[in-house]
Amino acid sequence: MVHKIKIVALLLISTLTFAQSKDGYWDNIRTTNETITLRAGEKKVIKTADFPEGTTEIVYRITILDDNQKLSSSLVSVLKAIPDPTGISQGTAGAVFLLSTISGDDKCKYAIFSQPKDADNYLTTEKTDKACIVQDTPINKEARIINSKSTTCMSSKTQNLYFAFQSDNWVLKEKIILEVVPWIDNKASRGWEVDAKKELLKIAQNLDITKTLSKKEQFYALFIETISKKYKSSEFNQLLPIEKNRAIEVATEESLKQTGEINKYFDAIRDKSLALFKKGKITEAIELITTEIINKNKATSTDYALLGNYYLLTKQYSKAEEKYNKGLQLNPSDINLQLKLAHVYMFTDRLSQAKDIHKKYSNQNLENGKTWLEQVKIDFKEFEKFGLPSENLKKILRVLE
């Protein structure tokens, strides 16, 4: 007897060692604990509580008691000493041993169904051909761990199981206790099954930036991984459209950083901002560059040149000058910014300073391949289009020509 006690103690210690798992946990909140009383030969069905998302397996215990017996400990309390059921044979064997140590003398038969109609049909016909587990031999106790590998009862879409019992006592009534505890797989509980991931893939494929990428497949994989790590599938689907769009933008940026194509993302933002400006949505154009590039400390001299242009064409000269100078701080050799700064001086009655810049750089070409004079003429036409003052334009052209 002492030897048996030692074995049980060692078993408890070994299972406690594995009781915590980063892969999942026994859900001791959303359990089934039902007691029914069956008259002689009677049949009844117990529907389990809804299984939480991510349930990959369950452990159940069936206990048949007579009126003089009481259950010594609940299934949940015993499971505190049971490890992750996946792949730990000693833990599983220990679980079954610990879970089936109490029973009465009465017996019952049972079957488990995944569909309620099949369980109801059993009550009238006793047919078990649609059952996923059938126990035809009367038992007075039972304990099992089941999953999709061991039985057809469990799948990723299983929300409930239906336990159908039939009393084997043809004289007296008997009491049956059913306990069911789900195992929640941490990864599966996030709800990102194949179909859900395919929806994320469609989102990634339809992004405008995708057309410009050379590492599309890598981007798609990282995009799906980024979203699925940050949100559960249900959480992502419940986001408001504005929240979902923001989540997609963040995931896109993070994924492109990892693929090394983040510059294409910022180029797309610049193009979008410029398109907004051309449509007359000046505030939106400025805000987009400011929030998505400058505030993230990702700005180049090009971004400050773009903002400066917006302010210059809307006659906000001091703001334009500020942005051009910030751009020059990042890239002092950017002569395009020097040209823009000369325009600001021209519109703010600092003509001599404007002429000095034109004289200094008039013999150089810009990065776009145009000569200094060609770009000046293009800019002046745009100024006329936006209704900027024109009295000093000819004075500048005389210096250049």
N, C-alpha and C positions, 0 to 999 in steps of 0.2 A: 504493500500500500504506500509506504514511504517512497519507494522507487517510482511509482506512478505519479505521485505528487511532484517529485522532482522533474519528471518529464514534462508535465503540464506547465510548471514554473518556467522551465527553459524555453518552452514553446511560446509562452507569453512574452518573455524577454526578447526573443528573436523577432517576433512580430512587432513589438513596440519599436524596435530598432528601425524598422522599415515603414512605420506608420505614417510619416510625413513624406509627401512626394511632390516634387515640383511639377509633375505631369498632371496632377489632378487631386481630387479629394472626395471623401464620402460626404454626401450632403445630408447632414443630420437635421435639417429643417424641413425640407420637402420630402417627407417620408410617408409611407402608408403603414398604418397600424390599426387594423380592423379585427374585431371579434364578432363572430357569428355563432348562433346556436342552431344546430340541425336536429330535427326530429328523426326518428328511425327511417332510414332510406331516403331522406329528403335531399334535394339538390339546391344549391344557391351559388350566385356569382358575385365576386367582389371586384370592383373596378379600382385599379390603383390610382393614387394621386397623380396629377400631371407630372411627367418627367421634365426636369429643367433642360434648357438647351445645352447641348454638350454631353448628355447622358450616353455613354458608350457601353455600359454594362450595369447590371444590378445584382444585388445579393438579396435573396428572400429566405425567410424562415417560416415554416408551417409547424404549428404546435397544436396537438389535440389534447385537451385536458378534460378530466371529469370534474365534478363539483367540489372535490376536496383538494384540488391542486391549484397552485398559483405559479405564475411565471416568475422565475427568480431574478432575471435581468432582461432589460430590453435589448433589441437587436442593435440599436444605435450605440448603447453603452459598450457592448461587446466589440463593435466595429472600431472603436477607438484604438484597439490593439491589433487591427488588421491592416496590412500594408496595401499599397497599390496592387490591385489584383493582376495587373498585366505582367505576365512572364515570371512571377515569383511562386513557384510551385509549392515551396514550403509554407509560404504565407497563406496560399489558397487552401492547402490541406489543413492548416491550423484553423483557418476560418470555419471550414465545414465542421471540424471537430468541436470547436467552441460553440458553434451555433446550434448544434443538435444534441445538447447534453441533457435536455429536459423534455419529457413528454408524459402523456398519460397512457392508460391501457387501451382506450378507444382508438379506432382507426378510421381512415377515410381514403377515398380515391380522389384524384384531382386531375384537371387538365388546364393548360394555359392557352389562351387565344389572343391574337393581336387585333381581332375585329369583334365589335360588340354583337353583331348579328350572328356570328358563329357561336359565341358563348350562349346567347339566348336560345339558339337552335339546339344546343346541347341539353338545355334544361328539359326540352320536350322529347327529343329523339335519342339522346345520349350518344350522338354521333361525334366522334373525335377526329375525323379525317382532316378537318381544317385546323386542328390544334397544333401548336408548335412544340409543346411538351405534353406527354400523356403519362400518367402514373395509374396503371390499371391494377397493380397489386396494392391492396390496402396498406397504408403506413400510419404510424402514430407520431412520426416526426420527419421533418425534411429540411434540408438547408442546401442551397446551391448558389453559385455565382454563374450568371449567364451573360453572354455577349453575342455579337453578330457572328463570331467565329464558331461558337459552340451550338448555336440554335438560330432558327429563322425568326425567333421572337423579337430580337433586337435589330434595329437598323437606325440610321441617323435621323429618320423621320418618325420613329416610334414615340408616341406621346403618352400612351397608356397600355397596360396589359389587363387581361380579364381572367381572373382565377375562378374556375368552376369547381365546386366541391360536391361530393356525394358521400353521405354518411354510410359507413359500413356496419353501423350498429342497428340491428333490426328490432331492438327491444327498447332501448333507452335513448334519450337525446344526448348529444355531445357538443362540446364547445371547441371551436377552431379559431386559432389566432393566426392572422397573416401579417407579417412584417416585411416590408420591401424598402430597401435603401438604395438610391441611385449613386453610381460613381460618375463624377463630373470630370471629363477630360478638359484640362485648361484650354488647349488649342481648339478642340471641337466646340467648346462653349462659346467661342467668338462668332460662330455661325458662318464662317467663310468656307462653304462647300463649293463644289466645282461650278455650279450654276451662278452662285453669287460672285465668284471670281471672274467668270466670263463677262458679267455685267461691268465689272471694273475694267476689264480689258477693252470692252467697247468704248468706254469713256476715254481711255488713254488713246485709242486708235483714232478717235474723232477730234482730238485736240488739234488746233491749228499748228502748233509747234511741231507736231509729229512729222509733218510733211518735210521738214527741213533736217530731220535727224538722220545720222548715218549709223547710229547704234540703236535702232528701233526695238529689237527684241530685248536687249538689256534694259532699255528704258521701261518697257512694258512690265517686265518682271519686278523691277524696283518700285514702280508705281503701285502695283498690286500689293507688294510687301509693305510699303509705307502706309497705305490706307488701312490695311488689315491689322497692322500692329497698333495703330492709333485708335481705331474704332472697332467695336463689334459690328457685325453685319446689320443687326437691328438698329443700332445707334446711328449708323451712317444713313440708313434708309429713312430715319425719322428726322434728319436735319432739314431745316427750312432751306428753300432753294438758295438763298443768299449765303447761308452757312455752308451748304454743300459745295457751292462754287468756290468759296474761300478754302475749304479743305482740299479741293482738287488743285487749286493754285499752289498751295503749300506743298502738296505731295509732288507736283510737277517740278517745282524748284528743287526740292530735296533730291529727287531722283536724277535730275539733270546734273546736279553737283557731282553725284557719284559716277555718272557716265562721262563726265568731263566735257559736257556740251552746254554748260550753263550760259555761256555767252549768247547762244542762239535764243535762249529764253528771254534774256534781257533785250536782245535785238527785236524780238517779237513785241515786247512791251513798248519799246520806242516807236515801232511802226504803228501800234495801236493808238498810242498817244498822238502821233502826228495825224492819223486818220480822224481822231476826235477833233483836233484843232481845225482841220480843213472843213469839218462839218459845222464849225462855229461853236463847238462845245469846249470853249477855252478853259473854263474852270476844271472840267473833268480831265482834260489833257494834262494840265499842270499837276493836278492831284495824283494822277496815275504815275507820272515820273517821280514825283516827290515821295509817295508812299511805298512804291514798289522797287525803287532803285536807290534814290538818295537816302531815305531814312534807314535803309538796310546797309548803308555804307558800301554800296556796290557801284557808285557813280564814277564815271570817267569824264574827261573833258568834253566828250561828245554830249553827255547828258546835260551838263551846264550850258553848253552851246545851244542845245535844243530849248531849254527853259528860257535862256536869254532871248532867243528869237521870238518865243511866245510873248514875252513882256515887251520887247522892242516893237513888234507889229501891233501891239495894243496900247502903244504910247506910254508904257510904264517904264520910263527910261532909267530911273534910279535902280529899280529891281533888275533890269536887263544888265546894267553895268556891273552890279554886284555878282550876278551869275557868270558873266564873262570873265571877271577877275578871278572867281573861284576856279573856273576851268583852267585859266592860265597858271594858277598855283599848282594844279595837278600836272599840267603839260605846258611849260613855258615856250616850247618850240611850235605850238599849234598856231600857225599864221592865220588860219580861218578865224580864230578867236580875236586875233589882232585886227582883222578886217571888221569884225562885228563891233569891236570896241571903237574903231574909227567912226562907224556909223552913229554910235551913241554920242560921241563928241560932236558930230555934225549936227545932230538934232538938239543938242543942249548948248548951242552957241559957244562951243570950244573948237572953232574951226581950225585954228592954228595947230592944235594938238592932233586933230584929224588929219590935216595935211602932212604932218610929220610922219605919221604911221604910213600913209599912202606912199610918200617918197621913199621910205625905208624898205618897203616890201613890194613895190610895184613891179619889179623885175622877176619876182618869184611866182611859181605855179602852186596852186593849192592841191591838196590830196586827191580831190576829185578829177584832177587832170586839167582843169581850166586855168587860164592865166588870171592874174590878179584883176586886170581890166575887164575881162569877160565876166568874172564873178561880180564885180562892182555893178556892171550894167544889168545883170540879172537881178541883183538885189534892189537896184533902184526901180526897176519895173514893178517889183513886188511892193515896194514902198508906196508907189503911186496907186496900186490896186487897193491898198489898205488905207489910203487917204492920209498918209503921213506928210508933214511939211516938205515942200519941194524947192524952197528958195535957195538952198545951199547945194543942191545936186549938181547944177551946172558948174559951180565954182570948183567942186571936187573933180569933175570930169576934165576941166581945163588943166588942172595940175597933172593929170594922168596922160592926157593926150598932147 
